[in-house]
Amino acid sequence: MSNSQRLTEVGAANPPLEGVGKDINEYLAHFVTVADAKAGAFLGASLALATILIGDIGKHMPWAVGYWIALFSVAVSITSAAVALFPRLPSSGISLLFWEDIRSRPSADAYEQEVLSLTSDQLEREYANQNYHVSRVLHRKHWYVRCSIVFFLMGALVAALAYLAPRPADAHPAAPNQQGVHRQP
């Protein structure tokens, strides 16, 4: 007996638990919220680091290459976090669960009638379809969040190394004395 035949027999003997689709949808929605929170945190951290790097151009960055690597890494982190946060609106136009499709109905009453006409099995199928699409969005969000984290950490590490690196004595011009006259050492 093949796996698909076994699954068909098991499915026929054990109909889906009522409400499981909604439970899975809530579970996925929680992880969308977590991904958005992580992306927001790393967007903020990356913007702060970028501000520091831009404000310190030439002051504490003796390694010009290190400075630009750090700034590039932070820019990629910012972009990745922003992409993770940017809403995706994949719509089939017919879902009774996706908010963009819900609002496309002619009226609240029309939507209500469609929902009330569903059987439990049809509602579970709606949730199964919705959950599939949410899981795809969630996968992309987490991929961009991981990119944001990796590039932020790389940028922060390179910036710290460049900041702490010993500076050559001739890397900084002589400071003016009290009268404003530059003295050469």
Sequence and secondary structure as in RCSB ss.txt:
>XXXX:A:sequence
MSNSQRLTEVGAANPPLEGVGKDINEYLAHFVTVADAKAGAFLGASLALATILIGDIGKHMPWAVGYWIALFSVA
VSITSAAVALFPRLPSSGISLLFWEDIRSRPSADAYEQEVLSLTSDQLEREYANQNYHVSRVLHRKHWYVRCSIV
FFLMGALVAALAYLAPRPADAHPAAPNQQGVHRQP
>XXXX:A:secstr
  HHHHHHHHHHHS   TTHHHHHHHHHHHHHHHHHHHHHHHHHHHHHHHHHHHHTTTTS   HHHHHHHHHHHH
HHHHHHHHHHS      S  SSSHHHHTTSS HHHHHHHHHT  HHHHHHHHHHHHHHHHHHHHHHHHHHHHHHH
HHHHHHHHHHHHHHS   GGGS   B TTS B   
